[in-house]
Amino acid sequence: MTNRSARALLLAVALGSAAHAADSNADAPARPKDSRPQASVTVEAEEPVSSSPPYPGGAEKLAIRDYIVDNSGPIRECYEKRLAERPTLQGKLIARFDIGPAGKVIGATADGIADRELILCVVTAVRKFEFEKPLSGGKIRIAYPFKFEPRPAK
């Protein structure tokens, strides 16, 4: 696959995620109006940086992305808690973790935002993720970015 077609695929995946998130949010119950800032979490696609252990590809990569999108509630809650204390907190946080042969997260770190409590909360949430067993039969590495930004109060 060429770089151009890989980037087009990543763009299509990101757009599909946004459409999926918009559809999911349409059915959500309305929250009471509040003057406090609301949290918004955006998941972005990122290309792998390292090759050891291997990064997933194809359908496996899409399944992992879908799992993270569908199970990002605890991560959103981490941000909302910190946003209550730091109303201007925003930025991109990269969660890096390995999925073991049984599908469980076997190690996780995060960086990118200078808020230790947010990082600790996100890492704790990621360590609870349980995926399908990797197709390779071994462990795989994930680098997953989350974009955090406060939503204006409505």
Contacts in CASP RR format, 6 or more apart in sequence:
PFRMAT RR
TARGET T0000
AUTHOR 0000-0000-0000
METHOD contacts of the structure
MODEL  1
MTNRSARALLLAVALGSAAHAADSNADAPARPKDSRPQASVTVEAEEPVS
SSPPYPGGAEKLAIRDYIVDNSGPIRECYEKRLAERPTLQGKLIARFDIG
PAGKVIGATADGIADRELILCVVTAVRKFEFEKPLSGGKIRIAYPFKFEP
RPAK
1 9 0 8 1.000
6 47 0 8 1.000
10 45 0 8 1.000
10 47 0 8 1.000
11 45 0 8 1.000
13 45 0 8 1.000
13 62 0 8 1.000
13 65 0 8 1.000
14 44 0 8 1.000
14 45 0 8 1.000
17 43 0 8 1.000
17 45 0 8 1.000
17 65 0 8 1.000
17 69 0 8 1.000
18 42 0 8 1.000
20 66 0 8 1.000
20 69 0 8 1.000
21 43 0 8 1.000
21 69 0 8 1.000
31 38 0 8 1.000
33 153 0 8 1.000
33 154 0 8 1.000
34 153 0 8 1.000
35 153 0 8 1.000
36 84 0 8 1.000
36 87 0 8 1.000
36 153 0 8 1.000
37 83 0 8 1.000
37 87 0 8 1.000
37 150 0 8 1.000
37 151 0 8 1.000
37 152 0 8 1.000
37 153 0 8 1.000
38 80 0 8 1.000
38 150 0 8 1.000
38 151 0 8 1.000
38 152 0 8 1.000
38 153 0 8 1.000
38 154 0 8 1.000
39 76 0 8 1.000
39 79 0 8 1.000
39 80 0 8 1.000
39 83 0 8 1.000
39 148 0 8 1.000
39 150 0 8 1.000
39 151 0 8 1.000
40 148 0 8 1.000
40 149 0 8 1.000
40 150 0 8 1.000
40 151 0 8 1.000
41 72 0 8 1.000
41 75 0 8 1.000
41 76 0 8 1.000
41 79 0 8 1.000
41 146 0 8 1.000
41 147 0 8 1.000
41 148 0 8 1.000
42 146 0 8 1.000
42 147 0 8 1.000
42 149 0 8 1.000
43 65 0 8 1.000
43 68 0 8 1.000
43 69 0 8 1.000
43 72 0 8 1.000
43 144 0 8 1.000
43 145 0 8 1.000
43 146 0 8 1.000
43 147 0 8 1.000
44 92 0 8 1.000
44 145 0 8 1.000
44 146 0 8 1.000
44 147 0 8 1.000
45 65 0 8 1.000
46 94 0 8 1.000
46 143 0 8 1.000
46 144 0 8 1.000
46 145 0 8 1.000
48 55 0 8 1.000
48 141 0 8 1.000
48 143 0 8 1.000
49 143 0 8 1.000
50 141 0 8 1.000
52 141 0 8 1.000
53 98 0 8 1.000
53 138 0 8 1.000
53 139 0 8 1.000
53 140 0 8 1.000
53 141 0 8 1.000
54 136 0 8 1.000
54 140 0 8 1.000
54 141 0 8 1.000
55 61 0 8 1.000
55 140 0 8 1.000
55 141 0 8 1.000
55 142 0 8 1.000
55 143 0 8 1.000
56 64 0 8 1.000
56 134 0 8 1.000
56 135 0 8 1.000
56 140 0 8 1.000
56 142 0 8 1.000
60 134 0 8 1.000
60 135 0 8 1.000
60 140 0 8 1.000
63 131 0 8 1.000
63 132 0 8 1.000
64 99 0 8 1.000
64 131 0 8 1.000
64 142 0 8 1.000
65 144 0 8 1.000
67 129 0 8 1.000
67 131 0 8 1.000
68 129 0 8 1.000
68 144 0 8 1.000
71 129 0 8 1.000
72 146 0 8 1.000
74 125 0 8 1.000
74 128 0 8 1.000
75 122 0 8 1.000
75 125 0 8 1.000
75 126 0 8 1.000
75 146 0 8 1.000
78 118 0 8 1.000
78 121 0 8 1.000
78 122 0 8 1.000
78 125 0 8 1.000
79 89 0 8 1.000
79 118 0 8 1.000
79 148 0 8 1.000
81 121 0 8 1.000
82 89 0 8 1.000
82 115 0 8 1.000
82 117 0 8 1.000
82 118 0 8 1.000
82 121 0 8 1.000
83 89 0 8 1.000
83 150 0 8 1.000
86 115 0 8 1.000
87 150 0 8 1.000
88 150 0 8 1.000
89 113 0 8 1.000
89 115 0 8 1.000
89 118 0 8 1.000
89 148 0 8 1.000
89 150 0 8 1.000
90 148 0 8 1.000
90 149 0 8 1.000
90 150 0 8 1.000
91 112 0 8 1.000
91 113 0 8 1.000
91 147 0 8 1.000
91 148 0 8 1.000
91 149 0 8 1.000
92 112 0 8 1.000
92 113 0 8 1.000
92 145 0 8 1.000
92 146 0 8 1.000
92 147 0 8 1.000
92 148 0 8 1.000
93 110 0 8 1.000
93 111 0 8 1.000
93 112 0 8 1.000
93 113 0 8 1.000
93 118 0 8 1.000
93 119 0 8 1.000
93 122 0 8 1.000
93 145 0 8 1.000
93 146 0 8 1.000
93 148 0 8 1.000
94 110 0 8 1.000
94 111 0 8 1.000
94 112 0 8 1.000
94 143 0 8 1.000
94 144 0 8 1.000
94 145 0 8 1.000
94 146 0 8 1.000
95 108 0 8 1.000
95 109 0 8 1.000
95 110 0 8 1.000
95 122 0 8 1.000
95 123 0 8 1.000
95 126 0 8 1.000
95 142 0 8 1.000
95 143 0 8 1.000
95 144 0 8 1.000
95 145 0 8 1.000
95 146 0 8 1.000
96 108 0 8 1.000
96 109 0 8 1.000
96 110 0 8 1.000
96 111 0 8 1.000
96 141 0 8 1.000
96 142 0 8 1.000
96 143 0 8 1.000
96 144 0 8 1.000
97 105 0 8 1.000
97 106 0 8 1.000
97 107 0 8 1.000
97 108 0 8 1.000
97 109 0 8 1.000
97 126 0 8 1.000
97 127 0 8 1.000
97 129 0 8 1.000
97 141 0 8 1.000
97 142 0 8 1.000
97 144 0 8 1.000
98 105 0 8 1.000
98 106 0 8 1.000
98 107 0 8 1.000
98 108 0 8 1.000
98 139 0 8 1.000
98 140 0 8 1.000
98 141 0 8 1.000
98 142 0 8 1.000
99 105 0 8 1.000
99 106 0 8 1.000
99 131 0 8 1.000
99 134 0 8 1.000
99 139 0 8 1.000
99 140 0 8 1.000
99 141 0 8 1.000
99 142 0 8 1.000
100 106 0 8 1.000
100 134 0 8 1.000
100 138 0 8 1.000
100 139 0 8 1.000
100 140 0 8 1.000
101 133 0 8 1.000
101 134 0 8 1.000
101 137 0 8 1.000
101 138 0 8 1.000
101 139 0 8 1.000
102 133 0 8 1.000
103 130 0 8 1.000
103 131 0 8 1.000
103 132 0 8 1.000
103 133 0 8 1.000
103 134 0 8 1.000
104 130 0 8 1.000
104 131 0 8 1.000
105 126 0 8 1.000
105 127 0 8 1.000
105 128 0 8 1.000
105 129 0 8 1.000
105 130 0 8 1.000
105 131 0 8 1.000
106 139 0 8 1.000
107 127 0 8 1.000
108 123 0 8 1.000
108 126 0 8 1.000
108 127 0 8 1.000
109 123 0 8 1.000
110 119 0 8 1.000
110 122 0 8 1.000
110 123 0 8 1.000
110 126 0 8 1.000
111 119 0 8 1.000
113 119 0 8 1.000
113 148 0 8 1.000
118 148 0 8 1.000
122 146 0 8 1.000
134 140 0 8 1.000
END
